[in-house]
Amino acid sequence: MTYHAVQKSRISRRVLSAEFLEIHRLGCQRGCQTSCQPQLQTFGFVGGWGGAVIANRMSGPSLRLAFGAFLVCLGCSLIYGALSRLGWV
């Protein structure tokens, strides 16, 4: 492994452990049910890892197009939600 690969794996382990701790802390503070936390954390990690694998296989322009389409859809959803709360839609 190269130096950068080792550093990335160390950083990802730190971020992952920080995520586990933060979810557990928030769940305990709010009195939420904590029995489903391991499943949520596992699926979140697997989904993030799978998305990273797919993103690394895509070419630069395709990745930009997909990200742009995601942002446009997100923006439209936010605008529609705001309009419906105002009662305009």
MARGUTOR-495028 format. One record per residue: residue in one letter; x, y, z of N, C-alpha, C, O in turn. Coordinates in steps of 0.1 Angstrom, whole numbers, padded with zeros to 4 digits, always signed. Each point is the difference from the previous one (the first is absolute). Example, Ala and Ser with C-alpha at 12.3 -4.5 7.8 and 13.67 -1.06 7.14 Angstrom:
2
a+0132-0057+0078-0009+0012+0000+0009+0012+0000+0010+0000+0007;s-0014+0011-0014+0009+0011+0000-0008+0011+0008+0005+0011+0001;
# end
This chain:
89
m+0008-0012+0000-0008+0012+0000+0009+0012+0000+0010+0001+0006;t-0015+0009-0013+0008+0013+0000-0004+0008+0013-0009-0003+0007;y+0017+0013-0005-0002+0009+0011-0014+0006+0000-0006+0001+0011;h+0002+0004-0023-0013+0006+0000-0012-0009+0002-0010+0003+0006;a+0012-0016-0011-0011-0010+0003-0001-0003+0015-0011-0001+0005;v+0023+0000+0001-0001-0002+0015-0006+0011+0007-0008-0002+0009;q+0011+0015-0013-0006+0011+0007-0015+0001-0003-0007+0003+0010;k+0003-0006-0022-0015+0000-0002-0007-0011+0008-0011+0003+0005;s+0017-0014-0004-0007-0011+0008+0000+0004+0015-0010-0002+0007;r+0020+0009-0002+0000+0005+0014-0011+0010+0002-0007+0000+0010;i+0006+0009-0020-0010+0011+0001-0014-0006-0001-0008+0004+0008;s+0006-0013-0017-0013-0006-0001-0004-0008+0013-0012+0000+0004;r+0022-0006+0002-0004-0007+0013-0003+0010+0011-0009-0002+0008;r+0016+0013-0008-0003+0010+0010-0014+0006-0002-0008+0002+0009;v+0005+0001-0022-0013+0006-0003-0011-0010+0003-0010+0004+0006;l+0012-0017-0009-0010-0010+0003-0002-0001+0015-0012-0001+0004;s+0022+0000+0003-0001-0001+0015-0007+0012+0006-0008-0001+0009;a+0011+0013-0015-0006+0012+0005-0015+0000-0003-0008+0005+0008;e+0005-0011-0020-0015+0000-0004-0007-0010+0010-0011+0004+0005;f+0017-0015-0002-0007-0009+0010-0002+0006+0013-0011-0001+0006;l+0021+0008-0001-0001+0007+0013-0010+0011+0000-0008+0002+0009;e+0007+0006-0020-0009+0011-0001-0014-0005+0000-0009+0006+0006;i+0006-0016-0014-0013-0006-0001-0005-0005+0014-0011+0002+0004;h+0020-0009+0002-0003-0006+0013-0003+0011+0011-0009-0001+0008;r+0018+0012-0009-0002+0011+0009-0014+0007-0002-0007+0003+0010;l+0004+0000-0022-0013+0007-0003-0011-0009+0003-0011+0005+0005;g+0012-0018-0007-0011-0009+0003-0003-0001+0015-0011+0000+0004;c+0022+0000+0004-0001+0000+0014-0006+0013+0006-0008+0000+0009;q+0012+0011-0015-0005+0013+0005-0014+0002-0003-0008+0006+0009;r+0003-0010-0020-0014+0003-0004-0009-0011+0004-0012+0001-0002;g+0017-0012+0008-0009-0011+0005-0005-0008-0012-0011-0006+0002;c+0018+0006-0013-0004-0008-0011+0002-0014+0002+0008-0005+0008;q-0015-0003-0016+0002-0015+0001+0014-0003-0007+0002+0004-0012;t+0007-0010+0019+0013-0003-0005+0002-0014-0005+0011-0004-0004;s-0022-0004+0003+0002-0014-0004+0003+0000-0015+0005-0010-0005;c-0009+0019-0003+0002+0000-0015+0012+0007-0004+0003+0001-0012;q+0005+0005+0021+0012+0007-0003+0010-0008-0008+0006+0005-0010;p-0003-0017+0015+0011-0008-0008-0004-0002-0014+0008+0001-0009;q-0021-0004+0006-0004-0002-0013+0001+0013-0009+0005+0000-0011;l-0009+0011+0017+0001+0013-0007+0014+0003-0003+0003+0005-0011;q+0006-0007+0021+0014+0004-0002+0006-0010-0011+0008+0005-0008;t-0011-0017+0009+0005-0010-0010-0004+0004-0014+0008+0000-0009;f-0021+0002+0007-0006+0003-0013+0006+0014-0005+0002+0002-0012;g+0000+0007+0021+0006+0013-0004+0014-0002-0004+0004+0006-0010;f+0004-0014+0017+0013-0002-0004+0001-0008-0014+0008+0004-0009;v-0016-0014+0008+0000-0008-0013-0005+0009-0012+0006-0001-0010;g-0016+0009+0013-0005+0009-0011+0011+0010-0004+0001+0003-0012;g+0006+0003+0022+0010+0009-0003+0012-0006-0008+0005+0006-0009;w-0002-0018+0014+0011-0007-0007-0004-0004-0014+0008+0001-0009;g-0020-0006+0007-0005-0003-0013+0000+0012-0009+0003-0001-0012;g-0008+0012+0017+0000+0012-0008+0014+0005-0004+0001+0005-0011;a+0008-0007+0020+0014+0004-0003+0006-0009-0011+0007+0005-0009;v-0010-0018+0010+0005-0009-0011-0006+0003-0013+0007+0001-0010;i-0020+0002+0009-0006+0004-0012+0005+0013-0005+0003+0002-0012;a-0001+0008+0020+0005+0013-0004+0015-0001-0005+0003+0007-0009;n+0005-0016+0015+0013-0002-0005+0001-0006-0014+0010+0001-0007;r-0020-0009+0004+0000-0006-0014-0006+0009-0010+0002-0003-0012;m-0008+0014+0015-0006+0009-0010+0010+0010-0005+0010+0003+0007;s-0011+0002-0019+0009+0010-0005-0004+0013+0006-0011+0002+0005;g+0020+0008-0006-0002+0013+0006-0012+0007-0005-0008+0005+0008;p+0006-0004-0021-0012+0007-0005-0013-0007+0004-0010+0007+0003;s+0010-0020-0003-0012-0008+0004-0003+0003+0015-0012+0001+0003;l+0022-0001+0005-0002+0003+0014-0005+0014+0002-0009+0002+0009;r+0014+0008-0016-0005+0013+0001-0014+0001-0004-0008+0007+0006;l+0004-0014-0017-0014+0001-0005-0009-0007+0011-0011+0006+0002;a+0015-0017+0003-0009-0007+0010-0001+0009+0013-0011+0001+0005;f+0022+0006-0001-0001+0008+0012-0009+0012-0003-0008+0005+0009;g+0010+0001-0021-0009+0012-0004-0015-0004+0000-0008+0008+0004;a+0005-0020-0009-0014-0004-0001-0005-0002+0014-0012+0003+0003;f+0020-0009+0006-0004-0002+0014-0003+0014+0007-0010+0001+0007;l+0019+0009-0010-0003+0013+0006-0012+0007-0005-0007+0006+0007;v+0004-0008-0020-0012+0006-0006-0012-0007+0006-0010+0007+0004;c+0010-0020-0002-0012-0007+0006-0001+0004+0014-0012+0002+0005;l+0022-0001+0002+0000+0005+0014-0006+0014+0001-0008+0003+0009;g+0013+0006-0017-0005+0013+0000-0015+0001-0004-0008+0008+0007;c+0003-0016-0016-0014+0000-0004-0008-0005+0012-0011+0005+0002;s+0016-0015+0004-0007-0006+0012-0002+0011+0011-0010+0001+0006;l+0021+0006-0003+0000+0010+0010-0010+0011-0003-0007+0005+0008;i+0007+0000-0021-0009+0010-0004-0014-0004+0001-0009+0007+0004;y+0006-0019-0009-0014-0006+0001-0004-0001+0014-0012+0004+0003;g+0020-0008+0006-0003-0001+0014-0003+0013+0006-0010+0002+0008;a+0018+0008-0011-0003+0014+0005-0013+0006-0005-0007+0006+0007;l+0005-0008-0020-0013+0005-0006-0012-0007+0006-0010+0006+0002;s+0011-0019+0001-0011-0007+0005-0003+0005+0015-0011+0000+0004;r+0022+0003+0003-0002+0005+0014-0006+0014+0000-0007+0003+0009;l+0010+0004-0019-0006+0014-0001-0014-0001-0005-0008+0010+0000;g+0004-0022-0005-0014-0001-0005-0002+0005-0014-0011+0002-0005;w+0022-0001-0003-0001+0005-0013-0001-0011-0010-0003+0002-0012;v+0005-0014+0016-0002-0012-0009-0010-0009+0006-0003-0011-0006;
# end
